[in-house]
Amino acid sequence: MRTAFTQLQLADPETRHSAEILRHCVECGTCQPTCPSFVVLNNEDDSPRGRNVLIRDMLQSGAPPDAATVTHIDRCLSCSACVSACMAGVDFMHLVDHARAHIEATYRRPWPERALRALVSRTVTNPGLFRLAIRGAAFVRPFAALLPPPLRAMIELAPRHAAPESPVDRPQVLAAEGPRRYRVAMLTGCAQRALDPSINEATVRLLRRHGCEVVIAPGAACCGALPYHMGRRAEAKALARANVRAWSAVLDEGGLDAVIVNASGCGTTVKDYGHIFGDDAAMAGPARRIAGLAKDVSEFLDAIGLRRSSLDASLAVAYHAPCSLQHAQKVRQPPRRLLAAAGFRVIEIPEGHLCCGSAGTYNLLQPEVSGKLRARKLANIDRVRPDVVATSNIGCMAQLAGGAKMPVLHVVQLLDWATGGPAPAGILPRAAAAE
């Protein structure tokens, strides 16, 4: 793709990087069939190729974008399916992140949008506030039909009850069961702690059972992904900086074999800390070091080997691969291998490359497109008739759970059960009977 950035514009490192990304695009259109928003909307400007043109023109102009450009960039799910499909190596993930930061800095949204985005960014990243919001949603739910679409989507996606804080989410060191083979830090996260704390509990049990000392570092919390992908760089970097400092202290005190992340959307961001702090002389080195240690929990367990399963359930498990894991992190086979090793029959979901529509805050801010993608994913799941759906991201779980006809669980919940842990809540009666 031809560009015409000025030398002054190219003096900015991020603009120079975006210009290089754009020049890789040969405008072939291979990305289009893999792009969820294009598949649903069939609009060139809602495809990666179309957005490349919009982003190029927006950045080259140096002026605030128009409302149409903002709309089409907002509709991108940041799923990185186009990155997987692109033969020219276009790094669209970082390009669209730059575009969103530019929009946030130069474009003034209508005040209802500004208020909603600020509410989502501040609330979802704070477990205490998020629990309060979930409780508040219970009172508003009877009137949800009267609310604007984004608020209605928030109410519909909110669980009926807020989960209490789990003891495993507090700063502590949890000893390995038996001889210590590894020392790991674990990201406890933010939204997941309020939506389903049993995921962190299952992860800790699983890691300890496999010889890991698990460190919950004081000061580590939200990874910063949600505000970062909304273009709210200052908020995101403050959260990420706290994590880098917290885990660096643990690393310096006793070493670390890995920083374990059990929400793939968070893992993508933690692995990108080196890029995020690339222009910060004080943080770049520590951020790269932490990013290099970051592992999805399935990636880590696949590498060290799963202990023999004690379960013979022969459950048919449909594995839904989160976009952030299969496309952004390129971690595709470890969850499938682990589920198979644990004794489950793994089923592939048709159109497995397409996003379910969760995409961080996308299902809250773009409910129409998100709803269509959710319906499409649920229909594909129904086609293979599994006993259970397993995935690796809390956002995908929340997106699918309300419409699925079977339990939607995290991979670690099934692996924990298979290696000696409790049966996950909501497991099918006939599956539990096979234990």
C-alpha positions in Angstrom: 0.0 0.0 0.0 1.4 3.4 -1.0 1.8 6.0 1.8 2.7 9.6 1.8 3.7 10.4 5.4 5.9 13.5 5.9 9.3 13.4 7.4 8.0 15.2 10.4 5.3 12.6 10.9 7.8 9.7 10.5 9.9 11.3 13.2 7.3 9.8 15.6 8.3 6.2 16.3 4.7 4.9 16.4 3.7 6.6 13.2 6.9 5.3 11.5 6.0 1.8 12.7 2.4 2.1 11.4 3.7 3.4 8.1 5.9 0.3 7.8 2.9 -1.9 8.6 0.7 -0.2 5.9 3.4 -0.6 3.3 3.3 -4.4 3.8 -0.3 -4.5 2.7 -0.6 -5.6 -1.0 -4.4 -5.1 -0.9 -5.1 -8.7 -2.0 -8.2 -9.2 0.1 -7.2 -12.5 1.5 -8.0 -11.2 5.0 -11.7 -10.4 4.2 -13.3 -13.9 4.6 -11.6 -14.3 8.0 -12.8 -10.9 9.3 -15.9 -11.3 11.5 -17.2 -7.7 11.0 -16.8 -8.1 7.2 -18.5 -11.5 7.2 -21.5 -10.0 9.1 -21.7 -6.6 7.5 -20.2 -7.2 4.0 -18.8 -3.7 3.9 -15.3 -3.0 2.5 -14.7 -0.3 5.2 -15.4 -3.0 7.8 -12.7 -5.3 6.5 -9.0 -5.1 7.3 -8.1 -3.9 3.8 -10.7 -1.1 4.0 -9.6 -0.1 7.5 -6.0 0.0 6.3 -7.0 2.7 3.9 -9.0 4.6 6.5 -6.2 4.4 9.0 -3.6 5.5 6.5 -5.7 8.5 5.4 -6.5 9.4 9.0 -2.9 9.3 10.2 -1.5 11.0 7.1 -4.0 13.9 7.4 -3.0 14.6 11.0 -6.5 15.9 11.6 -9.2 14.5 13.8 -11.0 11.7 11.9 -14.6 12.0 10.8 -17.4 10.1 12.4 -17.6 7.5 9.6 -14.0 6.5 10.0 -14.4 6.2 13.8 -17.4 4.0 13.3 -15.6 1.5 11.0 -12.5 1.4 13.3 -14.7 0.9 16.3 -16.3 -2.1 14.6 -13.0 -3.9 14.4 -13.0 -6.7 17.1 -9.1 -6.8 17.4 -9.4 -10.5 16.9 -6.3 -10.7 14.7 -7.8 -13.3 12.4 -6.6 -11.1 9.5 -3.1 -11.4 10.9 -3.3 -15.2 10.8 -4.6 -15.1 7.2 -2.3 -12.4 5.8 0.5 -13.7 3.6 2.2 -10.3 3.5 2.7 -10.1 7.2 0.6 -7.1 8.0 0.7 -6.4 11.7 -2.8 -5.2 12.0 -3.0 -5.7 15.8 -0.5 -2.9 16.5 -1.8 -0.7 13.6 -5.4 -0.6 14.9 -4.2 0.0 18.5 -2.3 3.1 17.2 -5.5 4.2 15.3 -7.6 3.9 18.4 -5.1 5.9 20.5 -5.1 8.6 17.7 -8.9 8.7 17.8 -9.0 8.9 21.6 -6.5 11.8 21.4 -8.1 13.8 18.6 -11.7 12.9 18.2 -14.5 14.2 20.5 -17.2 11.6 20.8 -20.8 12.5 21.6 -21.1 12.7 25.4 -23.2 9.5 25.9 -20.4 7.5 24.2 -17.7 9.2 26.3 -19.7 8.5 29.5 -20.3 4.8 28.5 -16.7 4.2 27.5 -15.4 5.8 30.7 -17.9 3.7 32.8 -16.8 0.5 31.1 -13.1 1.2 31.4 -13.2 2.1 35.1 -15.7 -0.5 36.2 -14.7 -3.7 34.4 -11.1 -3.3 35.4 -11.9 -3.0 39.1 -13.3 -6.2 40.6 -14.9 -4.4 43.5 -16.7 -1.8 41.3 -17.6 -4.6 38.9 -19.3 -6.6 41.6 -21.3 -3.5 42.6 -22.3 -3.0 38.9 -23.5 -6.6 38.7 -25.6 -6.1 41.8 -27.0 -2.9 40.3 -27.8 -4.7 37.1 -30.2 -7.0 39.0 -32.4 -4.0 39.9 -32.4 -2.6 36.4 -33.0 -5.9 34.6 -36.8 -5.7 34.5 -36.5 -2.4 32.6 -33.7 -3.4 30.3 -35.9 -3.3 27.2 -36.3 0.5 27.7 -32.6 1.2 27.7 -30.3 2.1 24.8 -28.7 -0.9 23.1 -25.2 -0.7 24.8 -26.8 -0.4 28.3 -29.3 -3.2 27.4 -26.4 -5.4 26.3 -24.5 -4.7 29.6 -27.6 -5.7 31.6 -28.2 -8.8 29.5 -24.6 -10.0 29.8 -24.4 -9.4 33.5 -24.7 -12.6 35.7 -27.6 -12.8 38.0 -25.3 -12.7 41.1 -21.9 -11.2 41.7 -19.3 -13.7 42.9 -17.6 -13.0 46.2 -13.9 -12.5 46.4 -11.9 -15.7 46.4 -9.2 -16.3 49.0 -6.8 -17.3 46.2 -6.9 -13.9 44.6 -5.2 -12.3 47.6 -1.4 -11.7 47.6 0.3 -14.8 48.9 2.6 -17.7 48.1 1.0 -21.1 47.7 3.3 -24.0 48.1 3.6 -26.8 45.5 2.1 -30.2 46.3 5.1 -32.4 46.8 8.6 -31.3 45.6 8.7 -27.9 44.1 9.6 -28.2 40.4 8.7 -24.7 39.2 8.0 -21.2 40.6 5.4 -19.2 38.8 3.5 -15.9 39.3 -0.1 -15.9 38.3 -2.2 -13.0 37.0 -5.5 -13.0 39.0 -7.0 -10.4 36.7 -10.1 -8.2 37.1 -13.4 -9.1 35.5 -12.8 -12.8 35.9 -12.5 -12.4 39.7 -16.0 -11.0 39.8 -17.6 -13.2 37.1 -16.1 -16.6 38.0 -13.5 -16.9 40.7 -13.6 -20.7 40.4 -11.3 -20.4 37.3 -8.5 -18.9 39.4 -9.1 -21.5 42.1 -9.0 -24.4 39.6 -5.8 -22.9 38.0 -4.0 -22.7 41.4 -5.0 -26.3 42.3 -3.8 -27.5 38.9 -0.5 -25.7 39.1 0.2 -26.8 42.6 -0.6 -30.4 41.7 2.0 -30.2 39.0 4.8 -29.1 41.3 4.4 -25.3 41.0 4.9 -22.8 43.8 2.3 -20.1 42.9 3.0 -16.5 43.7 0.1 -14.0 43.8 2.1 -10.8 43.8 1.0 -7.8 45.8 0.2 -4.9 43.4 -0.5 -7.1 40.4 -4.1 -6.9 39.1 -5.7 -5.9 35.8 -3.5 -6.4 32.8 -4.7 -3.1 31.1 -6.0 -4.8 27.9 -9.5 -3.3 28.1 -8.6 0.4 28.3 -5.6 -0.2 25.9 -7.8 -1.5 23.1 -10.2 1.4 23.7 -7.3 3.8 23.0 -7.1 4.9 26.6 -3.3 4.6 26.8 -2.7 6.4 30.1 -5.1 4.2 32.1 -3.8 1.0 30.4 -0.1 1.8 31.0 -0.7 2.6 34.7 -2.2 -0.9 35.2 0.5 -2.6 33.1 3.2 -0.7 34.9 1.9 -2.0 38.3 2.1 -5.5 37.0 5.6 -5.2 35.6 6.9 -3.8 38.9 5.0 -6.4 41.0 6.3 -9.4 39.0 9.8 -7.9 38.6 10.0 -7.8 42.4 9.0 -11.5 42.6 11.5 -12.3 39.9 14.3 -10.5 41.6 13.6 -12.1 45.0 13.5 -15.7 44.0 13.3 -16.2 40.2 10.4 -17.2 38.1 9.8 -19.9 35.5 6.8 -18.2 34.1 4.0 -15.6 34.6 0.9 -17.7 34.1 -2.2 -16.1 32.6 -5.5 -18.0 32.3 -7.5 -15.4 30.4 -6.2 -15.3 26.8 -7.2 -11.7 26.2 -5.0 -10.7 29.1 -2.2 -13.0 28.0 -2.0 -11.3 24.6 -1.5 -7.9 26.3 1.0 -9.2 28.9 3.1 -10.8 26.1 2.9 -7.4 24.4 4.3 -5.3 27.3 7.6 -5.0 25.6 6.0 -3.2 22.7 3.7 -1.2 24.8 6.6 0.2 26.8 9.0 0.3 23.9 9.3 4.1 24.1 9.8 4.2 27.9 13.5 4.0 28.7 12.9 3.1 32.3 10.2 0.4 31.7 11.2 -1.1 28.4 13.8 -3.6 29.8 11.6 -4.9 32.7 8.5 -5.0 30.4 10.4 -7.1 27.8 11.6 -9.4 30.6 8.1 -10.0 32.0 6.6 -10.4 28.5 9.2 -13.1 27.8 8.0 -15.0 30.9 4.3 -14.8 30.1 2.6 -18.0 29.3 -1.0 -19.1 28.8 -1.8 -21.7 31.4 -2.4 -24.3 28.6 0.9 -23.4 27.0 2.8 -24.0 30.2 1.0 -27.2 31.2 1.5 -28.6 27.7 5.2 -28.0 28.0 5.7 -29.6 31.4 3.2 -32.5 30.8 -0.2 -33.2 32.3 -0.3 -35.8 35.1 -2.3 -38.9 34.4 -6.0 -38.3 34.4 -8.1 -40.0 37.1 -11.3 -39.4 35.1 -13.0 -41.6 32.6 -16.0 -39.5 31.6 -15.6 -39.8 27.8 -17.2 -36.4 27.5 -17.5 -34.8 24.1 -15.9 -31.4 24.5 -16.2 -28.7 21.8 -13.2 -26.5 22.1 -13.9 -22.9 21.3 -10.5 -21.3 20.5 -10.4 -17.6 21.6 -9.2 -15.3 19.0 -6.6 -13.8 21.4 -5.1 -17.3 21.8 -5.3 -18.8 18.3 -4.6 -15.7 16.3 -2.8 -13.2 18.5 -0.7 -15.6 20.5 -0.6 -18.4 17.9 -1.3 -21.0 20.7 -3.5 -23.4 19.0 -2.8 -27.1 19.8 -1.9 -27.0 23.6 -5.5 -26.7 24.9 -6.6 -29.5 22.5 -3.7 -31.8 23.4 -4.3 -31.3 27.1 -8.1 -32.0 26.9 -7.4 -35.1 24.9 -4.7 -36.2 27.3 -7.2 -35.7 30.2 -9.5 -38.3 28.5 -12.0 -36.0 26.8 -13.2 -36.4 23.2 -12.3 -33.1 21.6 -14.7 -31.8 18.9 -13.9 -29.0 16.5 -16.5 -26.3 16.0 -17.2 -25.2 12.4 -15.9 -21.8 11.5 -13.6 -22.1 14.5 -11.5 -19.1 13.2 -14.4 -16.7 13.6 -14.8 -14.6 16.7 -17.7 -15.3 19.1 -18.3 -11.5 19.4 -17.0 -11.0 22.9 -13.7 -9.3 22.1 -13.1 -7.5 25.4 -15.6 -4.7 25.6 -16.9 -5.2 22.1 -20.1 -7.0 23.2 -20.9 -4.0 25.3 -20.0 -1.2 22.9 -21.0 -2.9 19.6 -24.0 -5.1 20.7 -25.6 -5.5 17.2 -22.5 -7.0 15.4 -21.6 -8.9 18.6 -25.0 -10.4 18.8 -24.9 -11.7 15.2 -21.5 -13.3 15.8 -22.7 -14.9 19.0 -25.8 -16.4 17.3 -23.6 -17.7 14.5 -21.1 -19.3 17.0 -23.9 -20.9 19.0 -25.5 -22.3 15.9 -22.1 -23.9 14.9 -21.8 -25.3 18.4 -25.2 -26.8 18.2 -24.3 -28.5 14.9 -21.7 -30.7 16.6 -23.8 -31.5 19.7 -21.1 -31.5 22.4 -21.6 -32.3 26.1 -19.6 -29.4 27.2 -18.0 -26.3 25.6 -14.5 -25.5 26.8 -12.6 -22.3 26.1 -9.7 -20.3 27.5 -11.1 -16.8 28.0 -13.6 -15.4 30.5 -15.0 -13.0 27.9 -15.9 -15.9 25.5 -17.4 -17.8 28.4 -19.7 -14.9 29.4 -20.6 -14.3 25.7 -21.7 -17.9 25.1 -23.0 -19.1 28.4 -26.4 -17.4 28.2 -27.3 -19.0 24.9 -25.6 -22.3 25.0 -27.6 -25.5 25.6 -24.7 -27.1 27.5 -22.2 -25.9 30.2 -19.5 -23.5 29.0 -16.4 -24.1 31.1 -12.7 -23.0 31.2 -10.2 -25.5 30.0 -8.5 -25.5 33.4 -11.7 -26.4 35.2 -11.9 -29.6 33.1 -8.2 -30.3 33.6 -8.4 -29.7 37.3 -11.4 -32.2 37.5 -9.6 -34.8 35.4 -6.4 -34.7 37.6 -8.1 -34.9 41.0 -10.0 -31.7 41.5 -13.8 -31.2 42.1 -16.3 -31.5 39.3 -17.0 -28.1 37.8 -20.3 -26.4 38.7 -22.9 -26.9 36.0 -21.4 -30.1 34.6 -23.9 -32.3 33.0 -25.4 -34.9 35.4 -24.4 -37.8 33.1 -20.9 -36.5 32.9 -20.6 -36.2 36.7 -21.9 -39.7 37.1 -19.0 -41.0 35.0 -16.5 -39.7 37.5 
